[in-house]
Amino acid sequence: MIIKDVKSVDDLYLKGFEPLTQTDEEAIQDAELKGVQMDINVNEETDTNLIVTSEGVHIAEVMIAATRHSQIYGWHSK
């Protein structure tokens, strides 16, 4: 499954994902500054989620954010 049009790290969080490492976050920020179109390639079989360019070039690895349900369904932690 492809989730289209990730604009920034903040947008990534809004879509329910977060960078796996600091290096991944920096790679996403660098691509953002260069104006690279980014998508999330979600592989449900291997649990590997990648930020890729529109041409399919790997930029960074991401994981489902711990707060994903609260962001999607409007739930809030207390």
Secondary structure as GFF3:
##gff-version 3
##sequence-region A 1 78
A	DSSP	beta_strand	2	6	.	.	.	ID=ss1
A	DSSP	alpha_helix	9	14	.	.	.	ID=ss2
A	DSSP	beta_strand	17	19	.	.	.	ID=ss3
A	DSSP	alpha_helix	22	33	.	.	.	ID=ss4
A	DSSP	beta_strand	38	43	.	.	.	ID=ss5
A	DSSP	beta_strand	48	53	.	.	.	ID=ss6
A	DSSP	beta_strand	58	64	.	.	.	ID=ss7
A	DSSP	alpha_helix	68	73	.	.	.	ID=ss8
###
